[in-house]
């Protein structure tokens, strides 16, 4: 929404249908790293933008 793209336009840019976009948004389907990269490119953001506000987990 911030970039002014519809689900259809975003789907076309990332190579998926708008129905698939809806499944990603609701968490019904997982998203691969390569698809996430395509979304970042379509939205003109860094992949890290999708992780803003998520606490870092430290594994020891």
N, C-alpha and C positions, 0 to 999 in steps of 0.2 A: 504494500500500500504506500509506503514512504517513497518508493521509486516511481509510483504511478503506473505500475504494470498490472494488468488483470491476470487471473490464474491461467487463462488461455495463452496470453502472451508469454508469461513466464514459462509455462509448459513447453511452448514451441521453442523458446530459447534454450531450454535444458533437455529437449528431446523426449518429453513425456506428455501425457494428456492432462487436462485440467482435473480429471477425476483422480489421477495419481497425485497431483499436487494436494488435493483435499485429504487424501489418505496420509500423506506426509505430515500435513498440518495437524491432523487429529491424533497422530501417533499410531495409526493402524498399520502402517508399513514403515520399515526402517529405511534409512537412506544410506547409500554407499558413499565412500569417500570421493570417488570420481564424480558421482552425481552432485554431491555437495559442492565440489569444485566448479561444476557447470553452473550451478545456481549462483555461486559467488561471482562468476564472470558475467552472468546475465544481469545481476544486480549492481555490478561494478563496485564490489566490496571485497575485502580480504576474507578468507575462510574463517579467520579468527572472529569476525563480527558475529557469527552464529553462536559463539560461545561466551559473549559478553555477559557478565553478571553471574556466571557459573563459578562456584568456588572450586579452587584447585585441590585435587586429592593427592596427598603425598603417600607414596607406597614405599615401605621400607623393606 
